[in-house]
């Protein structure tokens, strides 16, 4: 995401997020690579064999993969965990095993660096995500970031169903899914292309109205209260949400931003 193409407030968030990501994706993983090299060097002082460098390579591969990846913001904590865990399993543990026979004491602080990386990188990545995405403001509509909203629904009988709305760069998607073991849970979704949205405004629903139906026929009802009304080329669509004013502004800005990027 280019900071020059987003509102100044979002650009400031990006600076704060990147500072945390630098630690989660670069500085801590780089320190683990150096720690593994240090443990191997301690072992090599006694007797060097070519295979002793394999733990360094094992720590280097997740580091390079992390640098090459460009995960979307929601995947930042997941990427940080995979990088740190991969370095620990492929690099730090084997490297300490190599060094333990002759230099277990001096190698222990270096081994602990890998555990520090695993423990610290995930909160740092989560902090970066929070710095970028929280709180939701209308300025985020003028970005390519995927935004997610909860919706206000009811069902005719007790069930475990999750619902939501995802605002992407090309579509707005309303989705629902039942939580069922060993099953996809009858998912359903309605995707509205942003280019087909003719207007958007906040409204107040006076009573419950039908909203979505799962593939097994289970009806979801939009409850009374604030909502967003989309006027599209194929008709009107309602999004029941308590953040109707905010979502209305976000959709309007996203439509304008998407039009500029086509």
C-alpha positions in Angstrom: 0.0 0.0 0.0 1.5 3.3 -1.1 1.4 5.9 1.7 1.2 8.7 -0.9 -2.2 7.4 -2.1 -3.9 7.2 1.2 -5.2 9.9 3.5 -2.6 11.5 5.9 -4.3 9.9 9.0 -3.9 6.5 7.4 -0.3 7.2 6.3 0.5 8.0 10.0 -1.0 4.7 11.0 1.1 2.9 8.4 4.3 4.4 9.9 3.4 3.1 13.3 2.4 -0.3 12.0 5.6 -0.6 10.0 7.8 0.2 13.0 6.3 -2.8 14.8 6.4 -5.0 11.7 10.1 -4.2 11.3 10.7 -5.9 14.7 8.4 -8.8 14.1 9.5 -9.5 10.5 13.1 -8.3 10.3 15.0 -7.5 13.5 13.9 -10.4 15.7 14.2 -13.1 12.9 17.5 -11.6 11.9 18.8 -11.8 15.5 17.8 -15.5 15.5 19.8 -16.2 12.4 22.8 -14.5 14.0 22.2 -16.5 17.2 22.2 -19.8 15.3 25.4 -18.8 13.6 26.9 -17.9 17.0 26.0 -21.3 18.4 27.5 -23.1 15.4 30.6 -21.0 15.7 31.0 -22.0 19.4 30.7 -25.7 18.4 33.2 -25.2 15.5 35.9 -24.0 18.0 36.2 -27.6 19.1 35.7 -29.5 15.9 34.1 -28.2 12.6 32.1 -30.3 10.2 30.2 -29.0 7.2 26.8 -30.3 8.4 27.0 -28.0 11.4 26.0 -25.1 9.2 22.6 -26.7 8.4 20.9 -25.1 11.4 22.0 -21.7 10.2 20.4 -22.4 6.8 17.3 -23.7 8.7 17.0 -20.4 10.5 17.7 -18.4 7.3 15.0 -20.0 5.2 12.0 -18.8 7.3 13.7 -15.4 7.6 14.0 -15.0 3.8 10.5 -16.4 3.2 9.1 -13.8 5.6 11.0 -11.0 3.7 9.7 -12.2 0.4 6.1 -12.6 1.5 3.7 -9.7 1.4 0.8 -10.9 3.6 -2.3 -8.8 4.0 -2.7 -7.2 7.4 -5.0 -9.8 8.9 -2.3 -12.4 8.2 0.5 -10.5 10.0 0.3 -12.4 13.3 0.1 -15.7 11.5 3.1 -14.9 9.4 5.1 -13.8 12.5 4.2 -17.1 14.3 5.2 -19.3 11.3 8.5 -17.4 10.9 9.4 -17.6 14.6 8.3 -21.2 15.0 10.1 -22.3 11.8 13.3 -20.6 13.0 13.1 -22.3 16.4 12.4 -25.8 15.0 14.7 -25.7 12.0 17.4 -23.5 13.3 17.7 -22.8 17.0 17.0 -26.2 18.5 19.4 -28.0 16.1 22.0 -25.3 16.5 21.9 -25.7 20.3 22.1 -29.4 19.9 25.3 -29.0 17.9 26.8 -26.6 20.5 25.5 -28.4 23.6 28.3 -31.1 23.6 31.1 -28.6 23.9 29.7 -25.2 24.7 26.2 -25.6 26.3 26.7 -22.8 28.8 27.9 -20.1 26.4 25.3 -21.2 23.8 22.3 -21.0 26.2 21.8 -17.2 26.0 21.9 -17.4 22.2 19.4 -20.2 22.3 17.1 -18.1 24.4 17.0 -15.4 21.7 15.0 -17.7 19.5 12.4 -18.2 22.3 12.3 -14.4 22.8 11.6 -14.1 19.0 8.7 -16.5 19.2 7.2 -14.9 22.3 7.6 -11.3 21.2 7.0 -11.4 17.4 3.3 -12.3 17.6 2.3 -9.5 20.0 4.3 -7.1 17.8 2.5 -8.2 14.7 -0.8 -7.9 16.5 0.1 -4.5 17.6 1.0 -3.5 14.1 -2.4 -4.7 12.9 -4.2 -2.8 15.7 -2.2 0.3 14.9 -3.3 0.2 11.3 -6.9 -0.9 11.6 -8.2 0.4 15.0 -10.3 2.3 15.4 -12.3 2.1 12.2 -12.6 5.5 10.7 -14.0 6.8 7.3 -10.4 7.4 6.1 -9.9 3.7 5.8 -12.4 3.6 3.0 -9.9 5.4 0.8 -7.5 2.5 1.0 -7.3 -1.0 -0.5 -7.5 -2.6 3.0 -10.2 -5.3 3.5 -12.6 -4.2 6.2 -14.9 -6.4 8.2 -18.1 -5.5 10.0 -20.5 -7.4 12.2 -24.2 -7.3 11.4 -27.3 -7.4 13.6 -29.4 -10.5 12.9 -31.8 -12.9 14.5 -32.9 -16.5 13.7 -36.2 -18.3 14.2 -34.6 -21.0 16.4 -31.5 -21.4 18.5 -28.5 -22.1 16.4 -24.8 -21.2 16.1 -24.5 -18.9 13.1 -22.0 -16.2 12.4 -22.7 -13.3 10.0 -20.8 -10.3 8.8 -20.0 -8.0 6.0 -16.6 -7.7 4.2 -15.7 -4.5 2.3 -13.0 -5.2 -0.3 -11.5 -3.3 -3.2 -13.9 -4.6 -5.8 -16.9 -6.1 -3.9 -19.0 -5.8 -0.7 -19.8 -9.2 0.5 -22.5 -10.1 3.1 -21.9 -13.6 4.4 -23.3 -16.1 6.9 -22.3 -19.6 8.0 -23.5 -22.2 10.5 -20.8 -23.6 12.8 -21.1 -27.4 12.4 -18.6 -30.1 13.1 -17.0 -31.7 10.0 -19.0 -29.5 7.8 -18.8 -26.1 6.0 -22.0 -25.2 7.8 -24.3 -24.3 4.9 -22.5 -21.0 4.0 -24.1 -18.4 2.0 -23.0 -15.0 0.7 -24.2 -12.1 -1.5 -21.5 -10.2 -3.3 -22.3 -6.7 -4.6 -19.7 -5.2 -7.0 -18.8 -1.7 -6.0 -19.2 -0.5 -9.5 -22.9 -1.4 -9.3 -23.6 0.6 -6.2 -25.6 3.7 -7.2 -26.1 5.1 -3.7 -25.8 4.4 -0.1 -27.5 5.9 2.9 -28.2 5.1 6.6 -31.8 4.1 7.5 -33.7 2.8 10.5 -35.5 -0.5 10.3 -38.9 -0.2 12.1 -39.2 -4.0 12.4 -37.5 -7.3 11.6 -37.1 -8.1 7.9 -35.8 -11.1 6.0 -32.0 -10.7 5.3 -30.2 -13.9 4.1 -31.0 -17.5 3.9 -28.5 -20.4 4.4 -28.4 -23.1 1.7 -30.5 -25.4 3.9 -33.3 -22.8 4.0 -32.6 -21.3 7.5 -33.7 -17.7 7.4 -31.7 -14.9 9.0 -33.7 -11.8 10.0 -32.4 -8.2 10.1 -33.6 -6.8 13.5 -35.1 -3.4 14.0 -32.6 -0.6 14.4 -29.9 1.3 12.3 -29.0 -0.2 8.9 -27.3 0.8 5.6 -29.4 0.8 2.5 -27.5 0.1 -0.8 -29.1 1.1 -4.1 -27.7 -1.1 -6.8 -28.5 -1.8 -10.4 -30.2 -5.0 -9.4 -32.3 -3.5 -6.6 -31.9 -2.5 -2.9 -29.9 -4.4 -0.3 -30.0 -3.7 3.5 -27.1 -4.2 5.9 -28.3 -4.2 9.6 -25.5 -2.7 11.7 -25.3 -0.5 14.7 -22.4 1.4 12.9 -24.7 2.5 10.1 -23.3 6.0 9.7 -19.7 4.8 9.7 -20.3 2.0 7.3 -22.2 4.3 5.0 -19.2 6.7 4.8 -16.8 3.8 4.4 -18.7 2.3 1.5 -19.0 5.8 -0.2 -15.3 6.4 0.1 -14.4 2.9 -1.0 -16.5 3.2 -4.1 -14.8 6.5 -5.0 -11.4 5.0 -4.3 -12.1 1.9 -6.3 -13.2 4.1 -9.2 -9.9 6.0 -9.1 -7.9 2.7 -9.2 -9.6 1.1 -12.2 
